[in-house]
Amino acid sequence: MELKKLYKEYFQKSRAFLYPALDIKRGTSVVPIETYVSWSRHVTPESRKLICLYHLREDKEYIDFEKQKLLGNPLFEDFREVEDGKAVYVFNFDKKYQEDFDHFLNGKYSRISSELKKKIRGFYGTNSSNYVYIQSYLNPKMYYSIYAELLAEGKDVEKMEQNLRQVGQLCSKPDLEKETLELLIKDLEIKHLIT
């Protein structure tokens, strides 16, 4: 697949770059409503946690998925029920993916470890329409000239390419405001979450 236009709208960076570390395959009917790296008044980005918000369900598929992929996940740390029949699952990246999480926060996606890059690519798959974008963010060197052409729009393409090479990344840093969950815990017990 060829890159012909730029992805200009904000997308949830935690979902693109961190969620694949959980080894949850695409295509399941159980998907998070959204993912975050911060939870207002409970978890800060510096604590290196991935926060996944799900609709709670009572069907067998969800119960099995929750047991195996969420609660049974090696990175799982905490669960909290929140308002409107939703739940938050918190995953700790501090031990296994500490450096990757820091690179993510700094918008240095190309510096993510090869292990996590492989999981990200596997999550999207080569047939996904987003694969070429993800590939360009993880391996920008192969895409500087293409991005320069698209960004410069026929003007000083060479200078644009030099600027991109200087910056070193082709995807903006995560917007921490958009990556912050703003929901209340149902029982207001947060002792496991505060770090």
N, C-alpha and C positions, 0 to 999 in steps of 0.2 A: 504494500500500500504506500502511496506517495503523499507527501505533505504538500498540499496545494493552498491552504489558507491557515491563518493563525487562530488558535483557540483564545478568544478575547475575554470571555466571561469568567468570573471567578468560579472555581469548582472547589469542593471540600478537599483540601490537600491531605488531611489525615486519612480520608477514605482511599485516596489514590496511592499514597506512599506508605502508610502504616498498617492499615487494615489487612493487606495481604500477608503480613507477618503472622496472622492468626491461623493461617493454613485453612481458611474456609473457602471452598470452591464457589465460583460464580454459577448461577443457574438454579440454586436452591430457592425454595419459596420463602425461606426465612432469611430476610435481609434487614439490616439495621435501617431505622428511619433516617438516622444520620450518625456520624462519628465526630468526635471532638478531642482536643488535647487539654482542655481546661473546663472546669465546672465552677461557675460563679460561687464564691464563698466556701468551696470545698477542695478543689484540686487546681493547682497552678501548672502551667506548661513545664516549668522547671522540674516538676516531680516525675516527668517522663511516663505519663499514663495515657493510654488510649481509652476513651470513654465512648461506649457504643449504646445508643438508645434504640430499644426495640419495643414493638407492641407486644404485650403479654398475650399468649394464646394458650388454650388448654387442649389442643388436639395432639395426637400421638406424634406427628411429625415434629411439632415444635418442642415437645417435651424431650424427645430423643435428641434433637439438635442441641437443645439447651444443655442437656446432660453431657453429651460428647464434645461439642465444639465450643461451648461457652464456659460452663462451670468446670468441665474437664480439660480445658485448655491449659497448657503449661504456663502461659502468661497471665492467667486469670488471677485476680486479686480480691475483688469485692462485687457484691450485687446489692442494688437498692431499688425498691419499688418507688416510683414517683407518681405524679398525678395522671389522671385520664387513662388508666389501664396500661401504663407504660413502665418499663424497667430500664435501669442503667446497669451495664456490666463494665467493670473497670479492669483493664489489663495493664500490667506493670512491665515496662520496657527497660527498667533500670539495670537489670543484670545482663540479659542477653543482647539487647539492642541499644545500649546506652549511647554509643557514638553515633549510631544511625539516627536516633531520636534527636540528638544535638545537631547533626547535619540537617535534618528535616527542619528544625526550628530556625536555623540560619539560612534556609533556602539553598543549601548546598547539596542538591539532590544527586549530582554526579558523584559525590563522595560517599554515598551510601554503599555499604558493603556488598560484595558480589553475591553473597548468600541472600540478602534481602532483595537485591535487584532481580535475582532469579525468581524469587517468589512473586514479585510485582509483575514481571513479564508473564509468568505462568498464570497469574490471576486474570490478566487481561486476555491473554492468548493472541496469537498472530492474526486471527480473523476478526478481532474487535476493531471497530472504527476508531477507538481511542489508542490503540496499540502504538501507532506511529508517533503520537504526541508523547506518550509515556516513554517510548524509546528515545525520543529527542531530549527529554528532560534528564534521563539517566545517563545518556551518552552524547552530550552536546557537541563534542568535537566533530562528529559526523554531520552536523546539521547547521553549523554557523553560516555557511554560504547560502543555504536555502532560506534561513530566517532573515539574513541580511537582505536578500532579494525581496522577500515579502514585506519587510519593515520599511525599507528604503523607497519602495514603490518607484523604482527607476532612477532615483536621484543618486547620491553618492553611496553606492553599494559597498565599495571597498572600505570606506570609512566606517560604515555601519558594521561590517564584518569585524573590523579591528576593535570596535567598541564591544561587540558581543564576546570576542575572544578575551578581552580585558576583564569583563564581568565574569565570564566563565560559566554562567548558567543561562538557561533559556526559559525558565519558569520562575515567576515571582515567589517571594517568601510567603508562608502562610499568613493569612489575615487573622490574627489572634482574636479579634472581636467576633468574627464569623466562626471561629474554631472554639468558641466558648458556649457551653450548655447553660441555659438559664431556666432551670426547673427546680422545684422544691422536692426534697425527699419526703415521702409520705409519712414516715414515722419520726422524722427529724433526728434520728440517731446517725451520727456521722463519724463516730470514733475511729472506724477503720480507714476512713478516707483521708483524714488530715495527715499531712506529712510534714 
